[in-house]
Amino acid sequence: MKIAVIGTGYVGLVTGTCFAETGNDVVCVDIDEKKVEMMRNGHVPIFEPGLNILFERNTKQGRLEFTTSLEEGIQHAEVIFLALPTPPGADGSADLSFVLNVADDLSKLIKEYKVIVDKSTVPVGTAEKVHSVLVKNLDESLFDVVSNPEFLREGVAVDDFMKPDRVVIGTSSERAKEVMTRLYEPFVRQGNPIIIMDEKSAEMTKYAANAFLATKITFMNEVANLCEKVGANVDMVRRGIGSDTRIGKRFLFPGIGYGGSCFPKDVQALYKTAQENEYPFKILNAVMDVNEDQKLILANRIIEKFGPDLNQKTIAIWGLAFKPNTDDIREAPALYTIKKLLSHGATIKAFDPEAMDNVKTIHGDEIQFGKDQYDVLENCDALAICTEWSVFRTPDFERMKKSMNYPLIFDGRNLYEKENLSRMGFNYSSIGRP
């Protein structure tokens, strides 16, 4: 099948590359000329494990191409995926201008039937808005609009796309249903479902899924904070409730809040949709409030330990990405930690295996960056762990002690056992443990 993917951000590039891997001819379209040239030269602009292998194979075999021309990109496509940014506005609602502007451009270019697919995470009713834009210049017989939300986890996105738990397709058109089912059948050969529903239900499904997962994370952070007050151990509580199949063990790890490109903006957008429909979504309001507090828990503990004047203190940060196995720093809790510590005068030395270049674009020389995790520990007064990269899980603790001014660790991801750290002479603070 011939496919066009408009937008080569995280979702667009993974989508286009994985469709090419199953034998489709894919053209990815982006207005960023430098980015397109980079991809034409074989360079993947994002870090995502396994993506570079599929990218290289499919570009070499001619199934994956890149262009800045929308007209050229969609010329032969049977299916056009809109994988465009939907950033949050000042009021928390999703900005649909990129999606609707491209839809307007498409309405002037399409000459034969095509399926237009909203792959971006968009509010309920977006498919209708896209349809309304297209129909201004196009006969309805020349297109169908489909909602096909993505459920990709950064760090394992290739596996998620190639072996999805489910594929959700929102359409009321039998013709579009047949096209989309044929497109996705190679990915569900193990029996996972392709779920067909109406467009609005598909749009709501994406927001509901992310909001529920964000709620699980936030609930567990609240439980962890209460555990500290009463002397309970959140690790034991997590195991106790996670073994209940109605609850499940995933997304029950306490920490310093959720971040990334999806959960923060999707929770906000769903809350905004509720407001627009005069529904007081109290749980989501609480989730957002708790998460804002949780992102600062390490910084607050460091300030509590040393006092508000940190001008003579050097704090090492391990982990800058919002989660491991990605270079994505959007809404990363580490950035909130760094910002608050800097505001109190601290010197920051940071290391992350993949995300340092992205943080440099924000902080420049405000903070120091190390060549490895031990480099940033030299003469530091405390270590704050913000991302649970595997390389941080079994460090050389004796080397750490020799490097640090004081063996003090604030662990925002509960990587270590407190008893072990205490035996080695560390002062160790984690989340939700007595």
C-alpha positions in Angstrom: 0.0 0.0 0.0 1.2 3.6 -0.7 1.2 5.8 2.4 2.0 9.4 3.2 2.9 10.5 6.7 2.6 14.2 7.4 5.0 15.2 10.2 8.2 13.4 11.2 8.1 14.0 14.9 8.2 11.0 17.3 4.9 9.5 16.2 5.2 10.3 12.5 8.7 8.8 12.1 8.0 5.7 14.0 4.7 5.2 12.2 6.2 5.7 8.7 9.2 3.5 9.4 7.2 0.6 10.8 4.7 0.7 7.9 7.6 0.6 5.5 9.0 -2.4 7.4 5.9 -4.4 6.4 6.4 -3.7 2.7 4.4 -0.5 2.2 5.8 2.4 0.2 6.0 5.4 2.6 6.7 9.0 1.9 7.2 11.2 5.0 6.5 14.9 4.7 8.0 17.7 6.9 8.4 21.4 6.4 11.8 21.4 8.2 14.3 21.3 5.3 17.3 20.6 7.5 15.5 17.7 9.1 14.4 16.2 5.8 18.0 16.5 4.5 19.3 14.8 7.6 16.9 11.9 7.1 17.7 11.6 3.4 21.4 11.3 4.4 20.5 8.4 6.7 20.4 10.1 10.1 17.6 9.5 12.6 16.7 12.8 14.3 15.4 11.2 17.5 16.7 8.5 19.9 14.5 5.5 20.0 15.9 2.0 20.5 15.7 -0.2 17.4 14.4 2.6 15.1 17.7 3.2 13.4 17.9 -0.4 12.2 14.5 -0.3 10.5 15.1 3.2 9.2 18.4 2.2 7.6 16.9 -1.0 6.0 13.9 0.7 4.6 15.6 3.8 3.2 18.2 1.6 1.5 15.5 -0.6 0.0 13.5 2.5 -1.2 10.4 2.0 0.8 10.9 5.0 3.0 11.4 8.4 1.5 11.3 12.0 2.7 10.2 15.3 1.1 9.3 18.9 2.0 6.6 19.0 -0.7 3.1 18.1 0.5 1.9 17.7 -3.1 4.7 15.3 -3.9 4.2 13.4 -0.7 0.5 12.6 -1.1 0.5 12.3 -4.9 0.2 8.5 -5.0 -0.8 7.8 -1.4 -3.9 5.8 -0.6 -3.7 6.6 3.1 -2.5 10.0 4.5 -1.6 10.0 8.2 -1.6 13.4 10.0 1.1 13.1 12.7 1.3 16.7 13.5 1.9 18.6 16.8 -1.0 19.4 19.0 0.7 21.5 21.7 -1.3 22.7 24.8 -2.5 26.2 24.6 -2.4 28.6 27.5 -5.7 27.3 28.9 -4.6 23.6 28.5 -6.7 22.9 25.4 -5.0 21.2 22.4 -3.9 23.5 19.6 -5.3 22.1 16.4 -3.9 24.7 14.1 -1.3 22.5 12.5 -3.8 19.7 11.8 -6.5 22.0 10.4 -4.0 24.0 8.3 -2.7 20.8 6.7 -6.3 19.6 6.1 -6.9 22.9 4.3 -3.9 22.3 2.1 -4.9 18.8 1.4 -8.4 19.9 0.3 -6.7 21.8 -2.6 -4.5 18.9 -3.7 -6.5 15.7 -3.5 -7.8 14.5 -6.9 -8.8 10.9 -6.1 -10.2 9.0 -3.1 -7.9 8.9 0.0 -8.3 8.0 3.6 -7.2 10.9 5.9 -6.1 9.5 9.3 -5.7 11.6 12.5 -2.8 9.9 14.1 -2.0 12.8 16.4 -3.6 12.9 19.8 -6.6 15.2 19.3 -9.7 16.2 21.3 -13.1 14.6 20.8 -14.7 16.1 17.7 -11.5 16.7 15.7 -12.4 14.3 12.9 -15.5 16.3 12.4 -13.5 19.5 12.2 -11.0 18.0 9.7 -14.0 16.8 7.6 -15.5 20.3 7.7 -12.2 21.8 6.4 -11.8 19.2 3.7 -15.3 19.5 2.4 -14.9 23.2 1.7 -12.9 22.3 -1.4 -13.5 18.6 -1.9 -16.5 16.4 -2.8 -17.2 14.0 0.1 -16.8 11.0 -2.2 -13.0 11.7 -2.5 -12.1 11.2 1.2 -12.9 9.7 4.5 -11.5 10.9 7.8 -10.4 8.3 10.3 -9.3 8.5 13.9 -6.4 6.1 14.6 -4.8 7.0 18.0 -1.3 5.8 18.8 -0.4 4.0 22.0 3.4 4.1 21.7 5.6 4.2 24.8 8.9 6.0 24.2 11.8 3.7 24.7 9.8 0.7 23.3 7.9 2.4 20.5 9.1 0.1 17.7 7.9 -3.0 19.6 4.6 -1.3 20.5 3.9 -0.5 16.9 5.0 -3.8 15.4 3.2 -5.9 18.1 0.4 -3.7 19.4 -1.9 -4.7 22.3 -4.7 -3.4 20.2 -5.4 -1.2 17.2 -8.2 1.4 17.5 -9.8 2.6 14.3 -12.5 5.2 14.5 -14.6 5.4 11.3 -18.2 5.2 10.1 -17.2 4.4 6.6 -17.1 0.8 5.4 -14.6 1.7 2.7 -12.2 3.3 5.1 -12.7 0.4 7.5 -11.6 -2.1 4.8 -8.5 0.0 3.9 -7.4 0.4 7.5 -8.0 -3.2 8.5 -6.0 -4.4 5.5 -3.2 -2.0 6.5 -3.0 -3.2 10.1 -3.6 -6.9 9.6 0.2 -7.7 9.4 0.7 -6.3 12.9 -2.0 -8.4 14.7 -1.3 -11.9 13.4 -0.9 -13.1 17.1 -4.6 -12.4 17.6 -4.6 -9.0 19.3 -7.7 -7.1 18.3 -8.4 -4.4 15.7 -11.2 -2.5 17.4 -13.5 -0.6 15.1 -15.6 2.2 16.7 -17.0 5.6 15.8 -14.6 8.6 15.5 -15.5 10.3 18.7 -15.1 7.1 20.8 -11.7 6.5 19.2 -10.6 10.1 20.1 -11.8 9.7 23.7 -10.1 6.3 24.0 -6.7 7.8 23.6 -7.3 10.5 26.2 -9.0 8.2 28.6 -6.1 5.7 28.4 -3.4 8.3 29.1 -5.5 10.0 31.8 -6.1 6.7 33.6 -2.4 5.8 33.5 -1.5 9.2 34.8 -4.0 8.7 37.6 -2.4 5.4 38.6 1.0 7.0 38.8 -0.3 9.9 40.8 -2.3 7.7 43.1 0.8 5.7 43.9 2.7 8.8 44.5 0.1 9.9 47.0 0.2 6.4 48.7 4.0 6.7 48.8 3.9 10.1 50.5 1.4 8.8 53.1 3.6 5.7 53.6 6.4 8.0 54.7 4.1 9.7 57.2 2.9 6.5 58.8 6.1 4.4 58.6 4.9 2.0 55.9 7.0 0.8 53.0 5.6 1.6 49.5 7.5 -1.2 47.9 5.5 -3.7 50.0 2.3 -1.9 49.4 2.9 -1.8 45.6 3.5 -5.6 45.5 0.5 -6.2 47.7 -2.0 -4.3 45.5 -0.2 -4.9 42.1 -0.8 -8.7 42.4 -4.5 -8.0 42.3 -5.4 -8.6 38.6 -8.0 -5.9 38.7 -5.3 -3.4 39.5 -2.1 -4.9 37.9 1.5 -4.1 38.7 2.3 -1.7 35.9 2.4 2.1 36.5 2.5 1.6 40.3 6.0 2.7 40.8 6.2 5.9 42.9 8.6 8.6 41.9 8.9 12.3 41.1 5.8 12.6 38.9 4.9 11.8 35.3 6.3 13.9 32.4 6.9 13.4 28.6 5.0 14.5 25.6 1.7 12.7 26.3 0.5 12.5 29.8 0.8 16.2 30.9 -0.9 17.6 27.8 -3.4 14.8 27.3 -4.6 15.1 30.9 -4.9 18.9 30.5 -6.7 18.5 27.2 -9.2 16.0 28.6 -9.8 18.3 31.6 -10.4 21.2 29.3 -12.9 19.2 27.2 -14.7 18.4 30.4 -14.8 22.1 31.3 -16.1 23.0 27.9 -18.9 20.5 28.4 -19.6 21.8 31.9 -18.5 18.6 33.6 -16.4 19.0 36.8 -13.7 16.3 36.3 -12.5 16.4 39.9 -10.2 13.5 39.7 -8.2 14.9 36.8 -7.9 18.3 38.6 -6.4 16.5 41.6 -4.1 14.4 39.4 -2.6 17.6 37.9 -2.3 19.3 41.2 -0.5 16.3 42.9 1.8 15.9 39.9 2.9 19.5 40.1 3.9 19.0 43.7 5.5 15.7 43.1 7.9 17.0 40.5 9.5 19.3 43.1 9.8 16.7 45.9 13.5 16.1 45.5 14.4 19.8 45.3 12.3 20.5 48.4 14.1 17.8 50.3 17.5 19.1 49.3 16.5 22.6 50.4 15.1 21.2 53.6 18.4 19.4 54.2 20.8 22.3 53.5 18.6 25.3 54.0 17.3 27.8 51.4 20.8 29.3 50.6 22.5 26.8 48.3 25.1 29.1 47.0 27.9 27.0 48.4 26.4 23.7 47.4 27.0 21.5 44.3 24.2 19.0 43.5 24.8 16.2 41.0 21.8 15.1 38.8 21.6 11.6 37.3 19.0 11.5 34.5 17.4 14.3 32.6 15.0 12.6 30.2 11.5 12.1 31.5 12.0 8.3 31.4 14.9 6.0 30.4 15.6 4.9 26.8 14.7 8.2 25.3 16.2 11.7 24.8 12.8 13.3 25.3 12.9 16.0 28.0 9.4 17.4 27.5 7.9 18.0 31.0 10.7 16.0 32.5 10.7 16.2 36.3 14.5 16.7 36.3 14.0 20.1 34.7 11.7 21.2 37.5 14.2 20.0 40.0 17.1 21.8 38.3 15.1 25.1 37.9 14.2 25.2 41.6 17.7 24.3 42.8 19.2 27.0 40.5 16.8 29.6 41.9 18.2 28.9 45.4 21.8 29.3 44.1 23.0 25.8 43.8 25.6 24.7 41.3 24.3 21.8 39.1 26.3 19.1 37.5 24.2 16.7 35.4 24.6 13.5 33.3 22.2 11.6 31.1 23.1 9.0 28.5 21.0 10.6 25.7 19.3 13.8 26.7 22.1 16.2 27.6 22.2 18.0 24.2 18.5 18.7 24.5 18.9 20.2 28.0 21.8 22.3 26.7 19.4 24.1 24.4 17.4 25.2 27.5 20.1 25.8 30.2 23.2 26.4 28.1 26.1 27.0 30.5 23.8 27.5 33.5 24.6 23.9 34.5 27.6 21.7 34.0 27.4 18.4 32.0 29.6 15.4 32.8 31.1 12.8 30.5 29.7 10.0 32.6 27.8 9.6 35.9 30.9 9.5 38.0 32.3 12.7 36.5 29.5 14.8 37.9 30.0 13.4 41.4 33.4 15.1 41.9 33.1 17.4 45.0 29.3 17.4 44.9 27.4 17.7 48.2 24.4 15.5 47.2 23.2 13.3 44.3 19.6 13.6 43.0 18.5 10.6 40.8 15.7 11.8 38.4 15.6 9.1 35.7 15.9 5.3 36.1 18.4 4.6 33.4 19.8 1.0 33.7 23.4 2.3 33.9 22.5 3.9 37.3 21.1 0.7 38.8 24.4 -1.0 39.8 27.0 1.8 40.2 30.4 1.6 41.9 29.3 2.8 45.3 32.9 3.0 46.7 33.9 5.2 43.8 30.9 7.4 44.5 31.7 7.8 48.1 35.3 8.8 47.3 34.1 11.4 44.8 31.4 13.1 46.8 32.0 15.6 49.6 29.3 13.9 51.5 27.6 10.5 50.7 24.1 11.8 50.4 21.6 10.4 47.8 18.1 11.7 47.0 16.6 8.9 44.9 13.5 9.9 43.0 13.2 6.5 41.4 13.8 4.1 44.3 16.7 2.3 42.5 18.4 1.0 45.6 17.6 -0.7 48.9 17.9 1.6 51.8 19.5 -1.0 54.1 22.2 -1.7 51.6 23.0 2.0 51.2 23.1 2.5 54.9 25.5 -0.4 55.4 27.8 1.2 52.8 27.8 4.5 54.7 25.3 6.5 52.6 22.7 8.9 53.8 19.8 7.8 51.5 16.4 9.3 50.9 13.9 7.6 48.6 10.1 7.9 47.9 7.6 6.3 50.2 9.9 4.2 52.4 10.2 4.5 56.2 
